[in-house]
Amino acid sequence: MLVLAHISDLHLDGTARATERARRVRDRLWRLPRRPDALLVTGDIADHGTEAEYEEAAELLGLRDGDAPFPVLTCPGNHDSRAPYRKSLLGVPPADGPVDSVHVTAGGAVLMCDSSIPGRDDGRLDDETCAWIESTLDELGGELPVLLAFHHPPVSLHHPLPDSFPLRDPDRLAALLARRSEIAGLITGHAHTPAATTFAGRPLVVGPGVTWTIRLPWEGEPIADRDAPPGFALHVLDDTGRLTSHFRVVT
């Protein structure tokens, strides 16, 4: 069994408000009596993509000193910038290519995939990332269930804001899923609302936003509910490959 905590859309911007909300969620996760196998952070970690924002994120998430109680896995969103992300969040040389990584446990594997398009708000799993997914799955040998995590949902969520900036070329992802039965589900962020649906016959779970929650069209204005508490998800991938997700708010 694989147990994963999941946060998204911190939008750290140097303000006390953003820091306090992110720290409140961090503290709740750090105090869990049973530690998850990893924490997934699915993009828009920084609001402006600056080195200072990533330095704060690295400190807050325990990436700078390695003092997080479990592995912290990240991928970029549309507000993130790849070179500063690598340098100040991951502590590796800056570069402009996709930021992709894999985490393997006895209970399953998670592929953290870069769906960002530099300079744009919509997303795409580009040729390099798709080839990396295929080669990584080949190396894993099909024995473990696998989750793909990235920022942009590949389906409509019935709100004009996130639906205006979706994952492009979803048919390409659907074709990959059709070839790869070991992929048990997809985990994303971007929409600032917890949501659960399916894509190409697999579970698709969207994590809640830390910075603010989107109001759906039937909930009224304004679009951004800045008073809603930040949230996180807990995903359980069981020994049969079934994905179950739970959502919590942090008051």
C-alpha positions as CSV (number, residue, x, y, z in Angstrom):
1,M,0.0,0.0,0.0
2,L,1.2,3.5,-0.9
3,V,-0.1,6.5,1.2
4,L,0.6,10.0,-0.2
5,A,-0.1,13.4,1.1
6,H,-0.8,16.0,-1.6
7,I,-0.8,19.8,-1.7
8,S,-0.9,22.2,-4.6
9,D,-0.9,25.9,-5.6
10,L,0.9,27.5,-2.7
11,H,1.7,30.6,-4.7
12,L,4.3,31.8,-2.3
13,D,4.9,35.5,-3.0
14,G,6.7,36.9,-0.1
15,T,3.5,38.0,1.7
16,A,2.7,37.0,5.3
17,R,-0.6,35.6,4.2
18,A,0.8,33.1,1.7
19,T,3.5,32.0,4.1
20,E,1.1,31.6,7.0
21,R,-1.3,29.4,5.0
22,A,1.5,27.2,3.6
23,R,3.1,26.8,7.0
24,R,-0.3,25.9,8.6
25,V,-0.8,23.1,6.2
26,R,2.9,22.0,6.5
27,D,2.6,21.9,10.3
28,R,-0.5,19.7,10.1
29,L,1.2,17.3,7.7
30,W,4.4,17.2,9.7
31,R,2.4,16.2,12.8
32,L,0.5,13.3,11.3
33,P,0.8,10.4,13.7
34,R,1.4,8.0,10.9
35,R,3.7,9.3,8.3
36,P,2.7,9.1,4.6
37,D,5.2,7.6,2.2
38,A,5.7,11.0,0.5
39,L,4.2,14.4,0.0
40,L,3.3,15.5,-3.5
41,V,3.4,19.2,-4.4
42,T,1.7,19.6,-7.8
43,G,2.9,23.0,-9.0
44,D,2.5,26.7,-8.6
45,I,4.8,26.6,-5.7
46,A,5.9,30.1,-6.4
47,D,3.7,32.9,-7.6
48,H,6.2,34.8,-9.7
49,G,8.9,32.1,-10.2
50,T,11.6,34.0,-8.4
51,E,14.6,32.6,-6.6
52,A,13.5,34.2,-3.3
53,E,10.1,32.5,-3.5
54,Y,11.8,29.1,-4.1
55,E,14.2,29.7,-1.3
56,E,11.2,30.2,1.0
57,A,9.5,27.1,-0.4
58,A,12.7,25.0,0.1
59,E,12.9,26.1,3.8
60,L,9.2,25.6,4.4
61,L,9.1,22.1,2.8
62,G,12.3,20.9,4.5
63,L,14.1,20.6,1.2
64,R,17.0,22.8,2.1
65,D,18.1,20.9,5.2
66,G,16.5,17.6,4.4
67,D,14.5,17.7,7.7
68,A,11.1,16.8,6.2
69,P,9.7,13.7,7.9
70,F,9.1,12.0,4.5
71,P,10.2,12.5,0.9
72,V,8.8,15.7,-0.7
73,L,8.2,15.4,-4.4
74,T,7.5,18.4,-6.6
75,C,6.6,19.3,-10.1
76,P,6.2,22.8,-11.8
77,G,3.0,24.7,-12.6
78,N,2.3,27.6,-14.9
79,H,3.4,30.1,-12.3
80,D,6.8,28.4,-11.8
81,S,10.0,29.1,-13.7
82,R,12.2,26.1,-14.4
83,A,15.7,27.6,-13.9
84,P,15.1,29.3,-10.6
85,Y,13.0,26.2,-9.5
86,R,16.0,24.0,-10.1
87,K,18.5,26.3,-8.5
88,S,16.7,27.5,-5.4
89,L,14.1,24.8,-4.7
90,L,16.0,21.6,-5.8
91,G,19.5,22.8,-5.3
92,V,20.7,21.7,-8.7
93,P,22.2,23.6,-11.6
94,P,19.6,25.8,-13.4
95,A,18.4,24.6,-16.7
96,D,15.3,25.3,-18.9
97,G,14.2,21.7,-19.8
98,P,11.3,19.9,-18.2
99,V,11.6,19.0,-14.5
100,D,10.6,15.4,-14.3
101,S,11.4,12.9,-11.5
102,V,10.4,9.5,-10.2
103,H,9.9,8.1,-6.7
104,V,9.7,4.3,-6.2
105,T,8.6,2.5,-3.1
106,A,7.6,-1.1,-2.4
107,G,3.9,-0.1,-2.7
108,G,4.1,1.8,-6.0
109,A,5.8,4.5,-8.0
110,V,5.0,8.2,-8.6
111,L,6.2,10.0,-11.7
112,M,6.3,13.8,-11.1
113,C,5.8,15.2,-14.6
114,D,6.4,18.8,-15.8
115,S,3.3,20.0,-17.7
116,S,4.3,23.6,-17.8
117,I,4.9,25.6,-21.0
118,P,7.4,28.4,-20.3
119,G,5.6,31.8,-20.6
120,R,2.1,30.3,-20.9
121,D,-0.7,29.4,-18.5
122,D,-1.9,26.3,-20.3
123,G,0.0,23.1,-20.1
124,R,1.4,20.2,-22.2
125,L,3.3,17.0,-21.6
126,D,6.0,17.7,-24.2
127,D,7.9,15.2,-26.3
128,E,10.8,15.0,-23.8
129,T,8.5,14.4,-20.9
130,C,6.4,11.8,-22.8
131,A,9.5,9.9,-23.8
132,W,10.8,10.1,-20.2
133,I,7.5,8.6,-18.9
134,E,7.7,5.8,-21.4
135,S,11.3,5.0,-20.7
136,T,10.8,5.2,-16.9
137,L,7.8,2.8,-17.1
138,D,10.0,0.5,-19.2
139,E,12.6,0.5,-16.5
140,L,10.0,-0.2,-13.8
141,G,9.0,-3.3,-15.7
142,G,5.2,-3.1,-15.2
143,E,5.4,-4.8,-11.8
144,L,4.4,-1.8,-9.6
145,P,1.2,0.3,-9.9
146,V,2.2,3.8,-11.0
147,L,0.6,7.3,-10.4
148,L,1.3,10.2,-12.8
149,A,1.3,13.6,-11.0
150,F,1.4,16.9,-12.9
151,H,-0.1,20.4,-12.7
152,H,-2.8,20.8,-15.4
153,P,-5.9,18.6,-15.4
154,P,-6.6,17.0,-18.8
155,V,-10.4,17.4,-18.6
156,S,-12.9,20.2,-18.1
157,L,-13.7,21.0,-14.5
158,H,-16.8,23.1,-15.3
159,H,-15.3,26.4,-14.4
160,P,-14.2,28.9,-17.0
161,L,-11.0,29.9,-15.3
162,P,-9.1,26.6,-15.1
163,D,-10.9,25.3,-18.2
164,S,-9.3,28.2,-20.2
165,F,-5.8,26.9,-19.4
166,P,-6.0,23.1,-19.6
167,L,-3.6,20.4,-20.5
168,R,-3.2,20.5,-24.2
169,D,-3.1,17.4,-26.4
170,P,-5.1,15.2,-23.9
171,D,-5.5,12.5,-26.6
172,R,-1.8,11.9,-26.5
173,L,-2.0,11.2,-22.8
174,A,-5.0,9.0,-23.3
175,A,-3.1,7.0,-25.9
176,L,-0.2,6.6,-23.4
177,L,-2.6,5.3,-20.7
178,A,-4.1,2.9,-23.2
179,R,-0.7,1.4,-23.7
180,R,0.2,1.3,-20.0
181,S,-2.1,-0.7,-17.8
182,E,0.3,-0.2,-14.8
183,I,-0.8,3.5,-14.5
184,A,-3.4,3.4,-11.8
185,G,-4.4,7.1,-11.7
186,L,-3.6,10.7,-12.3
187,I,-3.0,13.5,-9.6
188,T,-3.1,17.2,-10.6
189,G,-3.5,20.7,-9.2
190,H,-4.1,24.0,-11.0
191,A,-7.8,24.4,-10.4
192,H,-7.7,25.5,-6.7
193,T,-10.6,23.2,-5.9
194,P,-10.6,19.5,-4.7
195,A,-12.2,17.4,-7.4
196,A,-12.5,13.8,-8.5
197,T,-13.3,12.5,-11.9
198,T,-12.0,10.1,-14.5
199,F,-9.8,10.4,-17.6
200,A,-9.3,7.7,-20.2
201,G,-10.8,5.2,-17.8
202,R,-8.4,6.1,-14.9
203,P,-9.1,8.0,-11.7
204,L,-8.2,11.7,-11.9
205,V,-7.9,13.6,-8.6
206,V,-7.4,17.4,-8.4
207,G,-5.9,18.7,-5.2
208,P,-7.2,21.7,-3.3
209,G,-5.4,25.0,-3.4
210,V,-3.4,26.2,-0.4
211,T,-3.5,29.9,-1.3
212,W,-7.2,30.2,-2.1
213,T,-10.2,28.2,-3.3
214,I,-12.1,28.8,-6.5
215,R,-15.8,29.4,-6.3
216,L,-17.7,27.4,-8.9
217,P,-20.2,29.3,-11.2
218,W,-23.2,28.3,-9.0
219,E,-21.5,29.5,-5.9
220,G,-21.3,33.1,-6.9
221,E,-18.7,35.8,-6.9
222,P,-15.9,36.6,-6.4
223,I,-14.1,33.7,-8.2
224,A,-11.3,33.5,-5.6
225,D,-12.5,32.7,-2.1
226,R,-9.6,33.9,-0.1
227,D,-11.3,33.2,3.3
228,A,-11.8,29.4,2.6
229,P,-9.3,27.4,4.7
230,P,-6.3,25.8,2.9
231,G,-6.6,22.1,2.2
232,F,-4.7,18.9,1.4
233,A,-5.5,15.4,0.2
234,L,-4.5,12.0,1.3
235,H,-4.3,9.3,-1.4
236,V,-4.2,5.6,-0.8
237,L,-3.0,3.3,-3.6
238,D,-3.9,-0.2,-2.2
239,D,-2.4,-3.6,-3.1
240,T,-5.0,-4.1,-5.8
241,G,-4.0,-0.9,-7.6
242,R,-7.2,1.0,-6.5
243,L,-6.8,4.7,-5.7
244,T,-8.8,6.2,-2.8
245,S,-8.6,9.9,-2.0
246,H,-9.6,11.9,1.1
247,F,-9.7,15.7,1.5
248,R,-9.1,17.8,4.6
249,V,-9.1,21.5,5.4
250,V,-6.8,23.1,7.9
251,T,-8.5,25.7,10.1
